[in-house]
C-alpha cells in the first residue's frame, strides 16, 4: 500500500507539470522495480495449489484389547468435509463425513482371531488412505460349577471346573495348567488340552479332585483358589460342612464331613452365641470310608441369629484322633423372613410413628416403628406371632400372624379420623378457621379449607378432646368438648360460627338520615355477603362472626365504603358526604349581569338529568344532589341549542358561576355580543362623520364672515 501511494504521488507531480529532475527520475525507477517484484510475487502465490490436510491416522486408543473393546480413532483426510470409510482388516465398519478435515470416531473390535489387525482410514473422494495396527488379545476364563447361594458344596463333593479360551491361536491344541490351592495351602495341578477353532476359541472341563493328583481332596472347609496358567485367569469355590448357609425353622441341616478314620467317633455341637442347641445324647460314628453324616432339624423355636457348627474327634488317644487344620467349624444363619407390615388407621390411611412389637409364646422377639408410609419391617421365623401396635403409649391394635414365608400385610389400628365442618346458621361453609384440638398435653392445629373443612388424622379414640375455633389472628369464637371420641373410621363434627347483629346508620352531607339507602357487606376471607335497605337512615343486618367490607349505595351509586370487625353486636355510623348537596348554578352575561329564565340541566353519571330555570338573580337551585362529576348544560331562548356545557367535580354544597360571553342583557333582552359591538361601531362612525360635517360647516362660515 505504501508503494502504491508513492507511485500515485510521483505521477501527480508529473501531472502538475513539474520537471523530471534527476532525483525524481531515480525515485520513479526504484518504485517501478518494487512494483514489478510485488506483482510477480502475487502471481507466483496465486499459481501455487491450495494447502490441505493429509490423510493420516493421528491416534488410536487403545492400540490393543479384547474382542468388543471400544476404540477411539482420530485422523485427518484430504477432502474438506469429505466422506470417509473406517476398515478393520477387509471389513468396512464405519462411514461418515469429516468435520472440515478431521475425523474423531469410536468403534468396537469385531469378532476375530488374536494377533495384529489393520485399521484403515480411507478418503473416498481423494482415494487416499492410512493404516495402523490394532492387536487383538486372547482372553482366558474359568467357570466353577457351584450351587446358587445360599446353597454350598460340602466336604467330599466333586467340583467341575470349566476352562475357556477366546480368540487365542486358531486351530491349535493348547496345553494349559489348572492348579487348585486348598485351605491347607497345598496345591494340586493338572495339565489339560484345549483345542481351538478357526477363530481361536476352545474349552475343556476338568473335575476336582478326581482329575488331579491322588492326594487332591475337598476334605477341609474354607476357600479353594483355582489358577489358569498361574495368572491368565483365577477363580475360587467354597467347601462347607452344611449344604446351605441359611436355614429356616423345621428345615433339615444336612451335615457332612470327610477325612476321618473308619468308625471314628466324633461329637457334633451347634451353638447360638453362648447357648448350645445341639448335641443329641449319642456320639456320631464315621462310616467305613471315614465320612460323618448327620441331619439336624432346626427347632420350631429356634432364634434368629448366627449358629456355629463344630465337629471334633472323640478318640481318647490323641495320636490317633483325627485333627484337622483348619478345623471342621462353620457358621450358618437362621435369618428369618421379612414381614412387611403397613400400619393403618380405621379409615385405611397409613400411620407413622406406630410401634409394632411381635411376641412368640409371650416373649418379645422383634419390634420396629412405622415410617412416613406406615411401613414396619419385622424379622420373624416360621411360627405364630401376636403383634401389638402402640401409638402414643396406648395399645391400638392386635394382629395374629402365621409366618411361613416373606409376606406383606396391613395392620389396622384403632385410630379415628375427625372431620370438622365449620358453618354459619345458614349452612354456609366458613374457610380459614383456625382449629386447635387439645388432648391432655398434646395439641393439634389445623385450618379449614375453602369448603370449611379440616381433618385431624389418626386420633386416639375413647378419650376427651377440647376443640377451640378462631379466626383473624386468633380471635376465639367457639369451644367444643368432644367426650369419648368414638372408635370409628370417620367421626364428623359441625362447629357453628355465631351470628351477630350489625346496626348501620346512614347520614347525608347534612348529617340527616338517608332513607332507602342500600347497605351491602361482604366478608373479607370468604364468600359471605349480606344486604339491606335503610328505613329512616337505619338498617339491621344479622351477620356471621368475621371482618367485613361495608358499602352504601343510593340510586345504584356507591356513596361510601369502610371495613368493620364484627366480633360482637355492633352499631356503625356511615356518613355519605356526597349525598344531599345543594348546588347553585348562576348564569351571567358578558358583563357579569345575571341572566334570568335560563334553562339549566344538571347531569350526573348513572342518574337521569335534572332541569331548573334561573331566577331574577340568575341562579338555578338544585337540592339533594349526589356529589361527584357533574355536567351542566345551559339552554337560552328557544331551548333548541345548548350554549354551553361543562363538567365540574363537586364534593360539597357550592355555587357554580357560568358566564355566557356571547350575550349581553339589555333592557331584559338578550343581545348577541357581536351584534351589539357592530351597532356600537356603526353609531360611533355616524357620530364621527356628523362631527366632521359640523366642524367643516362652521369653518366655512368663519371664512365668509369677514368678506
C-alpha positions as CSV (number, residue, x, y, z in Angstrom):
1,X,0.0,0.0,0.0
2,X,2.9,2.3,0.8
3,X,4.5,1.7,-2.6
4,X,1.2,2.3,-4.4
5,X,0.8,5.6,-2.6
6,X,4.4,6.6,-3.6
7,X,3.7,5.8,-7.2
8,X,0.5,7.9,-7.2
9,X,2.3,10.8,-5.5
10,X,5.0,10.7,-8.2
11,X,2.6,10.6,-11.1
12,X,0.7,13.5,-9.5
13,X,3.8,15.6,-9.5
14,X,4.3,14.9,-13.2
15,X,0.7,15.9,-13.9
16,X,1.2,19.1,-12.0
17,X,3.8,20.0,-14.6
18,X,6.9,19.5,-12.5
19,X,10.1,18.8,-14.4
20,X,11.6,15.3,-14.4
21,X,14.6,16.2,-12.4
22,X,17.3,13.6,-11.9
23,X,16.4,12.8,-8.3
24,X,12.7,12.4,-9.3
25,X,13.7,10.1,-12.2
26,X,15.8,8.0,-9.9
27,X,12.9,7.7,-7.4
28,X,10.4,6.6,-10.2
29,X,12.8,3.9,-11.4
30,X,13.1,2.4,-7.9
31,X,9.3,2.4,-7.3
32,X,8.8,0.8,-10.7
33,X,11.2,-2.1,-9.8
34,X,9.5,-2.6,-6.4
35,X,6.0,-2.7,-8.0
36,X,7.2,-5.3,-10.5
37,X,8.6,-7.5,-7.8
38,X,5.4,-7.3,-5.8
39,X,3.3,-8.2,-8.9
40,X,5.4,-11.2,-9.7
41,X,5.2,-12.4,-6.0
42,X,1.3,-12.2,-6.1
43,X,1.2,-14.1,-9.4
44,X,3.5,-16.8,-8.1
45,X,1.5,-17.4,-5.0
46,X,-1.8,-17.4,-6.9
47,X,-0.4,-20.3,-9.1
48,X,0.5,-22.4,-6.1
49,X,-2.0,-25.2,-5.1
50,X,-4.2,-24.6,-2.0
51,X,-2.9,-26.1,1.3
52,X,-4.9,-29.0,2.5
53,X,-4.8,-31.7,5.2
54,X,-3.2,-35.1,4.6
55,X,-4.9,-38.4,5.0
56,X,-3.3,-39.6,8.2
57,X,-4.3,-41.5,11.4
58,X,-3.2,-39.3,14.3
59,X,-4.1,-41.7,17.2
60,X,-5.8,-45.0,18.0
61,X,-6.7,-45.6,21.7
62,X,-6.2,-48.2,22.9
63,X,-3.9,-49.9,20.4
64,X,-4.7,-53.4,21.8
65,X,-7.6,-55.1,23.5
66,X,-10.1,-57.9,23.5
67,X,-12.9,-58.5,21.1
68,X,-15.7,-55.9,21.9
69,X,-13.2,-53.3,23.2
70,X,-14.3,-49.7,22.4
71,X,-11.6,-48.0,20.3
72,X,-11.3,-44.2,19.7
73,X,-9.7,-43.1,16.4
74,X,-8.6,-39.6,15.4
75,X,-7.5,-38.9,11.8
76,X,-7.4,-36.3,9.0
77,X,-8.3,-36.6,5.3
78,X,-7.5,-34.5,2.2
79,X,-11.1,-33.6,1.2
80,X,-12.8,-30.9,3.2
81,X,-16.0,-32.3,4.7
82,X,-15.4,-35.4,2.6
83,X,-16.7,-38.9,3.0
84,X,-14.5,-41.4,4.8
85,X,-14.5,-45.2,5.5
86,X,-13.1,-46.9,8.5
87,X,-12.0,-50.5,7.7
88,X,-11.0,-53.3,10.1
89,X,-8.9,-55.7,8.0
90,X,-11.1,-56.1,4.9
91,X,-14.4,-55.2,6.6
92,X,-16.0,-51.7,6.4
93,X,-17.1,-50.9,10.0
94,X,-17.7,-47.1,9.8
95,X,-18.8,-44.5,7.3
96,X,-19.3,-40.8,7.6
97,X,-18.2,-37.3,6.7
98,X,-15.3,-35.4,8.2
99,X,-15.7,-32.2,10.2
100,X,-13.7,-30.0,7.8
101,X,-10.7,-32.2,7.6
102,X,-10.9,-34.0,10.9
103,X,-12.3,-37.4,12.0
104,X,-13.0,-38.4,15.6
105,X,-15.0,-41.6,15.9
106,X,-15.2,-44.8,18.0
107,X,-15.9,-48.4,17.1
108,X,-16.0,-51.8,18.8
109,X,-13.5,-54.5,17.9
110,X,-15.2,-57.1,15.8
111,X,-15.2,-60.9,16.4
112,X,-11.9,-62.1,15.1
113,X,-8.7,-64.1,16.0
114,X,-5.9,-62.9,18.2
115,X,-3.0,-61.0,16.8
116,X,-2.4,-57.9,14.7
117,X,-5.1,-56.4,12.5
118,X,-5.1,-53.5,10.2
119,X,-7.3,-50.4,10.9
120,X,-7.5,-48.2,7.8
121,X,-8.9,-44.7,7.1
122,X,-9.9,-44.1,3.5
123,X,-10.7,-40.7,1.9
124,X,-13.4,-41.8,-0.6
125,X,-13.1,-38.8,-2.9
126,X,-9.3,-38.4,-2.9
127,X,-8.7,-42.1,-2.9
128,X,-6.0,-41.8,-0.2
129,X,-5.7,-43.9,3.0
130,X,-3.6,-44.5,6.0
131,X,-3.3,-47.7,8.1
132,X,-2.3,-48.6,11.7
133,X,-2.2,-51.9,13.6
134,X,-4.5,-53.0,16.4
135,X,-3.6,-56.0,18.4
136,X,-6.5,-58.4,19.4
137,X,-5.6,-60.2,22.7
138,X,-6.8,-63.6,23.7
139,X,-9.0,-63.9,26.7
140,X,-8.9,-66.8,29.2
141,X,-11.6,-67.6,31.8
142,X,-12.6,-70.1,34.5
143,X,-16.1,-71.1,35.4
144,X,-16.6,-73.2,38.5
145,X,-19.9,-75.1,38.9
146,X,-21.2,-74.3,42.4
147,X,-24.8,-74.1,43.6
148,X,-26.6,-70.8,43.9
149,X,-26.3,-69.1,47.2
150,X,-27.2,-69.9,50.0
151,X,-26.6,-73.5,48.9
152,X,-23.0,-74.6,49.0
153,X,-20.6,-77.5,48.4
154,X,-19.8,-79.9,51.2
155,X,-16.7,-81.8,52.1
156,X,-16.0,-84.6,49.8
157,X,-18.1,-83.1,46.9
158,X,-16.6,-83.1,43.4
159,X,-16.2,-79.7,41.7
160,X,-16.5,-79.3,37.9
161,X,-14.1,-76.6,36.5
162,X,-14.8,-75.2,33.0
163,X,-11.8,-73.7,31.1
164,X,-12.4,-71.3,28.2
165,X,-10.1,-69.7,25.7
166,X,-11.5,-66.9,23.4
167,X,-9.6,-65.5,20.4
168,X,-6.5,-67.5,21.1
169,X,-4.3,-69.1,18.4
170,X,-6.7,-70.7,15.9
171,X,-6.7,-74.4,15.1
172,X,-4.2,-75.2,17.9
173,X,-4.1,-77.7,20.7
174,X,-3.1,-75.6,23.8
175,X,-1.8,-77.3,26.9
176,X,-3.0,-75.4,30.0
177,X,-2.2,-75.9,33.7
178,X,-5.1,-75.8,36.1
179,X,-3.9,-75.5,39.7
180,X,-6.1,-75.7,42.9
181,X,-4.8,-74.4,46.2
182,X,-6.7,-75.8,49.2
183,X,-7.3,-74.1,52.6
184,X,-4.3,-76.1,53.9
185,X,-2.1,-74.2,51.3
186,X,-1.5,-77.4,49.5
187,X,-1.5,-77.1,45.7
188,X,-2.8,-79.7,43.2
189,X,-2.5,-79.4,39.4
190,X,-3.5,-80.9,36.1
191,X,-2.4,-80.4,32.5
192,X,-5.3,-80.4,30.1
193,X,-5.6,-79.9,26.4
194,X,-7.8,-77.2,24.9
195,X,-8.4,-77.4,21.1
196,X,-9.2,-74.0,19.5
197,X,-11.4,-73.4,16.5
198,X,-10.7,-71.5,13.3
199,X,-11.4,-68.3,15.3
200,X,-9.2,-69.2,18.2
201,X,-11.9,-70.3,20.7
202,X,-11.9,-73.5,22.7
203,X,-12.9,-75.0,26.1
204,X,-12.5,-78.0,28.3
205,X,-13.8,-79.4,31.6
206,X,-11.9,-80.9,34.5
207,X,-13.3,-82.3,37.8
208,X,-11.6,-81.6,41.0
209,X,-10.3,-83.6,42.9
210,X,-10.7,-86.8,40.7
211,X,-8.8,-85.4,37.7
212,X,-5.9,-84.2,39.8
213,X,-3.2,-85.9,41.8
214,X,-4.2,-88.8,44.0
215,X,-3.9,-86.8,47.2
216,X,-6.1,-84.0,46.0
217,X,-9.3,-83.6,48.1
218,X,-12.1,-81.4,49.4
219,X,-11.7,-82.6,53.0
220,X,-11.4,-79.2,54.5
221,X,-13.8,-76.3,55.0
222,X,-12.9,-73.0,53.6
223,X,-11.9,-71.3,50.2
224,X,-10.1,-73.1,47.4
225,X,-8.4,-71.0,44.8
226,X,-8.1,-72.0,41.2
227,X,-5.4,-70.7,38.7
228,X,-5.3,-70.9,34.9
229,X,-1.6,-71.0,34.0
230,X,-0.9,-69.1,37.2
231,X,-2.1,-65.6,36.1
232,X,-4.2,-65.9,32.9
233,X,-7.4,-66.4,34.9
234,X,-8.3,-67.1,38.5
235,X,-11.4,-68.3,40.5
236,X,-12.4,-69.9,43.8
237,X,-15.0,-72.1,45.4
238,X,-16.0,-72.7,49.0
239,X,-16.4,-76.0,50.8
240,X,-18.5,-76.2,53.9
241,X,-19.9,-78.8,56.4
242,X,-23.6,-78.0,55.5
243,X,-25.4,-77.9,52.2
244,X,-26.5,-74.4,52.8
245,X,-25.5,-71.3,54.7
246,X,-29.1,-70.4,55.7
247,X,-31.9,-72.5,57.2
248,X,-35.4,-71.7,58.5
249,X,-37.2,-73.4,61.3
250,X,-38.1,-77.0,60.8
251,X,-35.7,-77.3,57.8
252,X,-33.1,-80.1,57.9
253,X,-29.5,-79.0,58.3
254,X,-27.5,-81.6,56.2
255,X,-24.1,-82.1,57.9
256,X,-21.3,-83.9,56.1
257,X,-17.6,-84.1,56.9
258,X,-14.9,-86.4,55.4
259,X,-11.3,-87.3,56.2
260,X,-11.9,-89.2,59.4
261,X,-10.7,-92.7,60.3
262,X,-13.2,-95.6,59.7
263,X,-15.6,-95.9,62.5
264,X,-14.1,-93.0,64.4
265,X,-16.4,-91.4,67.0
266,X,-16.9,-87.6,66.8
267,X,-19.1,-85.0,68.6
268,X,-21.2,-82.5,66.7
269,X,-22.1,-79.3,68.5
270,X,-24.2,-76.5,67.3
271,X,-24.4,-73.3,69.4
272,X,-26.0,-69.9,69.1
273,X,-24.0,-67.4,71.0
274,X,-23.3,-68.9,74.4
275,X,-26.2,-71.4,74.1
276,X,-25.5,-74.9,72.9
277,X,-28.6,-76.1,71.0
278,X,-27.3,-79.5,69.9
279,X,-25.8,-82.3,70.6
280,X,-28.0,-85.4,70.9
281,X,-27.4,-88.0,73.6
282,X,-25.2,-90.4,71.5
283,X,-22.0,-89.8,69.6
284,X,-21.7,-89.9,65.9
285,X,-19.6,-92.7,64.3
286,X,-17.8,-92.3,60.9
287,X,-18.5,-94.8,58.1
288,X,-16.0,-97.2,56.8
289,X,-14.9,-94.5,54.3
290,X,-14.4,-92.1,57.2
291,X,-17.5,-90.0,56.4
292,X,-19.5,-88.2,59.0
293,X,-23.1,-87.6,58.0
294,X,-26.0,-86.2,60.1
295,X,-29.3,-84.3,59.7
296,X,-30.4,-81.8,62.3
297,X,-33.9,-80.3,62.0
298,X,-33.9,-76.6,63.1
299,X,-36.1,-76.4,66.2
300,X,-39.5,-74.8,65.8
301,X,-38.5,-72.2,68.5
302,X,-35.0,-71.5,67.1
303,X,-34.0,-67.9,67.5
304,X,-32.9,-65.8,64.5
305,X,-29.2,-65.4,64.5
306,X,-25.8,-67.0,63.7
307,X,-25.2,-70.6,64.6
308,X,-21.8,-72.3,64.8
309,X,-21.3,-76.0,63.8
310,X,-18.2,-77.8,65.3
311,X,-17.1,-81.4,64.6
312,X,-14.3,-82.8,66.8
313,X,-12.9,-86.4,67.3
314,X,-13.8,-88.3,70.5
315,X,-10.8,-90.7,70.3
316,X,-9.1,-90.8,73.7
317,X,-5.8,-91.4,72.1
318,X,-4.6,-88.0,70.8
319,X,-2.1,-89.6,68.5
320,X,-4.7,-91.5,66.5
321,X,-7.5,-88.9,66.8
322,X,-8.2,-87.0,63.6
323,X,-7.2,-83.4,63.9
324,X,-7.9,-81.1,61.0
325,X,-6.2,-77.8,60.3
326,X,-8.3,-75.9,59.5
327,X,-10.8,-77.4,61.9
328,X,-14.3,-78.6,60.9
329,X,-16.0,-75.4,62.1
330,X,-18.6,-73.4,60.1
331,X,-21.3,-70.8,60.7
332,X,-24.8,-70.8,59.3
333,X,-27.7,-68.5,59.9
334,X,-31.4,-68.7,60.8
335,X,-32.3,-65.4,59.0
336,X,-36.0,-65.1,59.5
337,X,-38.4,-63.7,56.9
338,X,-39.1,-60.0,56.1
339,X,-42.6,-59.4,57.3
340,X,-43.7,-56.0,55.8
341,X,-46.4,-54.6,58.0
342,X,-48.2,-51.3,57.0
343,X,-49.9,-49.7,60.0
344,X,-53.2,-48.1,59.0
345,X,-56.0,-46.2,60.8
346,X,-59.6,-47.4,60.6
347,X,-60.0,-45.2,57.5
348,X,-57.3,-47.2,55.8
349,X,-54.7,-44.4,55.8
350,X,-51.0,-45.2,56.6
351,X,-50.0,-44.1,60.1
352,X,-46.4,-43.1,61.0
353,X,-44.8,-43.5,64.5
354,X,-46.7,-46.6,65.4
355,X,-44.6,-49.0,67.5
356,X,-45.2,-52.7,66.5
357,X,-43.9,-55.4,68.7
358,X,-44.0,-59.1,67.9
359,X,-44.5,-61.8,70.6
360,X,-44.0,-65.5,70.4
361,X,-45.3,-67.5,73.3
362,X,-45.3,-64.3,75.4
363,X,-41.7,-63.4,74.6
364,X,-40.9,-60.3,72.6
365,X,-38.9,-61.3,69.5
366,X,-38.8,-58.1,67.4
367,X,-40.1,-54.6,67.3
368,X,-39.9,-51.6,64.9
369,X,-41.6,-48.2,64.4
370,X,-43.6,-47.3,61.2
371,X,-42.1,-44.7,58.8
372,X,-43.9,-41.9,56.9
373,X,-45.5,-44.5,54.7
374,X,-46.7,-46.5,57.7
375,X,-44.2,-49.3,56.9
376,X,-42.7,-51.6,59.6
377,X,-40.3,-54.4,58.6
378,X,-40.1,-57.3,61.1
379,X,-37.7,-60.2,61.0
380,X,-39.7,-63.4,62.0
381,X,-39.1,-67.0,61.6
382,X,-41.6,-69.8,60.9
383,X,-44.3,-69.7,63.6
384,X,-47.3,-68.0,65.1
385,X,-46.9,-64.5,66.4
386,X,-49.0,-61.9,68.2
387,X,-48.2,-58.4,67.1
388,X,-49.3,-55.4,69.2
389,X,-49.4,-51.8,68.0
390,X,-48.7,-48.9,70.3
391,X,-49.5,-45.3,69.5
392,X,-48.5,-42.5,71.9
393,X,-48.0,-45.2,74.6
394,X,-51.5,-46.6,74.1
395,X,-52.3,-50.0,72.7
396,X,-54.3,-49.5,69.5
397,X,-54.4,-53.0,67.9
398,X,-53.5,-56.7,68.0
399,X,-52.7,-58.8,64.9
400,X,-52.0,-62.5,64.7
401,X,-49.5,-63.6,62.1
402,X,-48.7,-67.1,60.9
403,X,-45.3,-66.9,59.3
404,X,-44.3,-69.4,56.6
405,X,-42.5,-67.1,54.1
406,X,-42.0,-63.4,53.4
407,X,-45.3,-61.6,53.3
408,X,-46.7,-58.0,53.2
409,X,-49.8,-57.3,55.3
410,X,-51.9,-54.4,56.7
411,X,-52.3,-53.8,60.4
412,X,-55.5,-51.8,61.1
413,X,-55.2,-49.8,64.3
414,X,-57.9,-48.3,66.4
415,X,-57.3,-44.8,65.3
416,X,-60.1,-42.4,64.3
417,X,-60.2,-39.6,61.7
418,X,-62.0,-36.5,62.9
419,X,-63.6,-34.4,60.1
420,X,-64.7,-30.9,61.3
421,X,-67.2,-28.8,59.4
422,X,-67.4,-25.1,60.2
423,X,-70.6,-23.4,59.1
424,X,-72.8,-20.5,59.9
425,X,-76.5,-20.8,60.8
426,X,-77.5,-20.6,57.1
427,X,-75.2,-23.7,56.4
428,X,-72.6,-21.5,54.6
429,X,-69.1,-23.0,54.8
430,X,-66.5,-20.9,56.7
431,X,-62.9,-21.1,55.4
432,X,-59.7,-20.0,57.1
433,X,-60.9,-21.0,60.6
434,X,-58.0,-22.0,62.9
435,X,-58.8,-25.1,64.9
436,X,-56.8,-26.2,67.9
437,X,-57.5,-29.7,69.2
438,X,-56.2,-30.4,72.7
439,X,-55.9,-33.8,74.4
440,X,-54.1,-33.7,77.8
441,X,-50.7,-32.3,77.0
442,X,-51.0,-32.7,73.2
443,X,-52.2,-30.1,70.8
444,X,-53.1,-30.5,67.1
445,X,-53.6,-27.4,64.9
446,X,-55.4,-27.2,61.6
447,X,-57.2,-24.7,59.3
448,X,-60.4,-25.2,57.4
449,X,-60.1,-25.2,53.6
450,X,-62.2,-23.3,51.1
451,X,-65.1,-25.7,51.8
452,X,-64.9,-25.0,55.5
453,X,-63.5,-28.5,56.3
454,X,-60.5,-29.6,58.4
455,X,-59.4,-33.1,59.2
456,X,-57.4,-34.4,62.2
457,X,-56.0,-37.8,61.2
458,X,-55.4,-40.9,63.4
459,X,-56.7,-39.7,66.8
460,X,-56.8,-42.0,69.8
461,X,-60.5,-42.9,70.4
462,X,-62.3,-43.2,73.8
463,X,-60.6,-40.0,75.1
464,X,-61.8,-36.5,75.6
465,X,-60.7,-33.6,73.3
466,X,-61.2,-29.9,73.5
467,X,-61.7,-28.0,70.2
468,X,-61.1,-24.3,70.0
469,X,-62.1,-22.3,66.9
470,X,-60.8,-18.8,66.0
471,X,-60.4,-16.5,63.0
472,X,-58.4,-13.4,62.2
473,X,-55.3,-13.6,64.3
474,X,-56.7,-16.0,66.9
475,X,-60.0,-14.2,67.7
476,X,-61.8,-17.0,69.5
477,X,-65.4,-17.7,68.8
478,X,-66.2,-21.3,69.8
479,X,-65.1,-24.1,72.2
480,X,-66.4,-27.6,71.8
481,X,-65.8,-30.6,74.1
482,X,-65.6,-34.0,72.4
483,X,-66.3,-36.5,75.1
484,X,-65.1,-40.1,74.4
485,X,-64.2,-39.9,70.7
486,X,-65.9,-43.0,69.1
487,X,-63.8,-45.9,67.7
488,X,-64.8,-45.5,64.1
489,X,-63.2,-44.7,60.8
490,X,-64.6,-41.2,60.5
491,X,-66.2,-39.0,63.1
492,X,-67.9,-35.9,61.7
493,X,-68.3,-32.8,63.9
494,X,-70.0,-29.5,62.9
495,X,-69.0,-26.2,64.5
496,X,-71.4,-23.3,64.1
497,X,-70.0,-19.9,63.7
498,X,-72.1,-17.3,65.8
499,X,-74.4,-14.8,64.2
500,X,-74.1,-11.2,65.3
501,X,-76.3,-8.1,64.7
502,X,-74.8,-5.1,62.9
503,X,-76.8,-1.8,63.0
504,X,-75.8,0.6,60.3
505,X,-76.9,4.3,60.4
506,X,-76.5,6.2,57.2
507,X,-76.5,10.0,57.0
508,X,-76.0,12.6,54.3
509,X,-73.8,15.6,54.0
510,X,-76.0,17.5,56.4
511,X,-75.9,14.6,58.9
512,X,-79.6,13.8,58.1
513,X,-80.7,10.2,57.8
514,X,-80.8,8.8,54.3
515,X,-84.0,6.8,53.6
516,X,-83.9,3.7,51.4
517,X,-80.1,3.6,51.0
518,X,-78.8,0.1,50.2
519,X,-76.2,-1.3,52.6
520,X,-74.0,-4.2,51.3
521,X,-71.5,-6.0,53.4
522,X,-69.0,-8.8,52.3
523,X,-66.8,-10.9,54.4
524,X,-63.1,-10.4,53.8
525,X,-61.9,-14.0,53.6
526,X,-64.9,-15.9,52.4
527,X,-68.0,-15.5,50.2
528,X,-70.4,-14.4,52.9
529,X,-72.4,-11.3,52.0
530,X,-75.5,-9.6,53.3
531,X,-77.7,-6.7,52.0
532,X,-80.5,-4.4,53.3
533,X,-82.2,-1.0,52.8
534,X,-82.3,1.7,55.4
535,X,-85.5,2.9,57.0
536,X,-85.2,6.4,58.2
537,X,-81.4,6.0,57.8
538,X,-81.1,2.7,59.7
539,X,-80.8,-0.9,58.8
540,X,-80.2,-4.0,60.9
541,X,-78.2,-7.0,59.4
542,X,-77.6,-10.4,61.0
543,X,-74.1,-11.4,60.0
544,X,-71.7,-14.3,60.8
545,X,-68.7,-13.6,63.1
546,X,-66.0,-12.0,61.0
547,X,-64.5,-9.0,59.3
548,X,-66.5,-7.2,56.6
549,X,-66.3,-4.5,53.9
550,X,-69.4,-2.3,54.3
551,X,-70.6,-0.3,51.3
552,X,-73.5,2.2,51.0
553,X,-75.4,2.8,47.7
554,X,-78.1,5.3,46.7
555,X,-79.7,5.0,43.3
556,X,-77.1,2.4,42.4
557,X,-74.2,4.8,43.1
558,X,-71.6,3.8,45.8
559,X,-71.6,6.6,48.4
560,X,-69.1,5.3,50.9
561,X,-67.1,2.3,52.0
562,X,-65.5,1.1,55.2
563,X,-64.2,-2.0,57.0
564,X,-65.5,-3.4,60.3
565,X,-64.6,-6.1,62.8
566,X,-67.8,-7.9,63.7
567,X,-66.7,-9.9,66.7
568,X,-69.7,-8.8,68.8
569,X,-73.0,-6.9,68.2
570,X,-72.1,-3.5,66.9
571,X,-73.5,-0.2,65.7
572,X,-71.9,1.6,62.8
573,X,-72.4,5.2,61.5
574,X,-71.6,5.9,57.9
575,X,-71.7,9.5,56.7
576,X,-72.3,9.9,52.9
577,X,-70.8,13.4,52.5
578,X,-71.5,13.4,48.8
579,X,-75.2,12.8,49.3
580,X,-77.8,15.6,49.9
581,X,-75.7,18.5,48.5
582,X,-77.2,21.8,47.3
583,X,-75.7,23.2,44.1
584,X,-76.4,26.8,42.9
585,X,-75.8,27.5,39.3
586,X,-75.5,31.2,38.5
587,X,-75.7,32.3,34.8
588,X,-74.3,35.7,33.8
589,X,-73.8,37.6,30.5
590,X,-70.7,39.1,29.0
591,X,-70.6,41.9,31.6
592,X,-71.5,39.7,34.5
593,X,-75.1,40.6,34.6
594,X,-77.4,37.8,35.9
595,X,-79.5,36.1,33.2
596,X,-83.0,35.1,34.4
597,X,-85.2,32.4,33.0
598,X,-82.3,30.3,31.6
599,X,-82.9,26.6,31.5
600,X,-80.1,24.8,33.4
601,X,-79.7,21.0,33.1
602,X,-77.7,19.0,35.7
603,X,-76.4,15.6,34.7
604,X,-74.6,13.0,36.9
605,X,-73.4,9.7,35.5
606,X,-75.8,6.9,36.5
607,X,-78.7,9.3,37.2
608,X,-81.3,10.9,35.0
609,X,-80.8,14.6,34.1
610,X,-82.4,17.3,36.3
611,X,-83.5,20.8,34.9
612,X,-84.4,24.1,36.5
613,X,-84.7,27.8,35.5
614,X,-82.7,30.7,36.8
615,X,-84.5,33.2,38.8
616,X,-84.1,37.0,38.5
617,X,-80.7,36.8,40.2
618,X,-79.6,34.4,37.5
619,X,-79.4,31.4,39.9
620,X,-80.9,27.9,39.4
621,X,-81.1,25.9,42.6
622,X,-80.7,22.1,42.8
623,X,-81.2,20.2,46.0
624,X,-80.5,16.6,47.1
625,X,-77.6,16.4,44.7
626,X,-75.2,13.5,44.8
627,X,-71.7,14.8,44.5
628,X,-69.1,13.7,42.1
629,X,-68.6,14.6,38.4
630,X,-71.5,16.8,37.3
631,X,-72.1,18.1,33.8
632,X,-74.0,21.4,33.5
633,X,-75.7,22.5,30.2
634,X,-77.4,25.9,29.6
635,X,-80.3,26.5,27.2
636,X,-81.4,30.0,26.2
637,X,-84.3,31.4,24.2
638,X,-85.9,28.7,22.1
639,X,-84.1,25.9,24.1
640,X,-83.0,24.2,20.9
641,X,-79.3,24.9,21.3
642,X,-77.1,24.2,24.2
643,X,-75.0,27.3,24.5
644,X,-72.5,25.8,27.0
645,X,-71.8,22.5,28.7
646,X,-69.1,21.9,31.2
647,X,-68.1,19.2,33.8
648,X,-67.4,20.1,37.4
649,X,-66.2,18.0,40.3
650,X,-68.5,18.7,43.3
651,X,-67.7,17.4,46.8
652,X,-69.8,19.8,48.9
653,X,-72.6,22.3,48.6
654,X,-71.4,25.1,46.4
655,X,-72.3,27.9,43.9
656,X,-71.1,27.5,40.3
657,X,-71.0,30.7,38.2
658,X,-71.1,30.2,34.4
659,X,-70.6,33.2,32.1
660,X,-72.2,33.3,28.6
661,X,-70.0,35.8,26.8
662,X,-71.9,35.5,23.6
663,X,-74.8,37.5,25.0
664,X,-75.4,40.8,26.8
665,X,-78.6,41.5,28.7
666,X,-80.1,44.9,27.6
667,X,-83.4,46.0,29.0
668,X,-84.3,42.4,29.7
669,X,-83.5,41.3,26.2
670,X,-80.5,39.1,25.4
671,X,-78.5,40.6,22.5
672,X,-75.6,38.8,21.0
673,X,-72.3,40.5,21.8
674,X,-71.2,40.6,18.2
675,X,-74.4,42.4,17.1
676,X,-74.0,44.9,19.9
677,X,-70.4,45.5,19.0
678,X,-71.4,46.1,15.4
679,X,-74.2,48.5,16.3
680,X,-71.8,50.5,18.6
681,X,-69.2,50.7,15.8
682,X,-71.8,52.0,13.4
683,X,-73.1,54.5,15.9
684,X,-69.6,55.7,16.6
685,X,-68.9,56.1,12.9
686,X,-72.0,58.1,12.4
687,X,-71.2,60.3,15.3
688,X,-67.7,60.9,13.9
689,X,-69.0,61.7,10.4
690,X,-71.6,64.0,11.8
691,X,-69.0,65.8,14.0
692,X,-66.7,66.3,11.0
693,X,-69.5,67.7,8.9
694,X,-70.5,70.1,11.6
695,X,-66.9,71.2,12.0
696,X,-66.5,71.7,8.3
697,X,-69.6,73.9,8.0
698,X,-68.6,76.0,11.0
699,X,-65.2,76.5,9.4
700,X,-66.7,77.7,6.1
701,X,-68.9,80.2,7.9
702,X,-66.0,81.6,9.7
703,X,-64.1,82.2,6.4
704,X,-67.1,84.0,4.7
705,X,-67.9,86.3,7.7
706,X,-65.1,89.0,7.2
707,X,-65.9,89.4,3.5
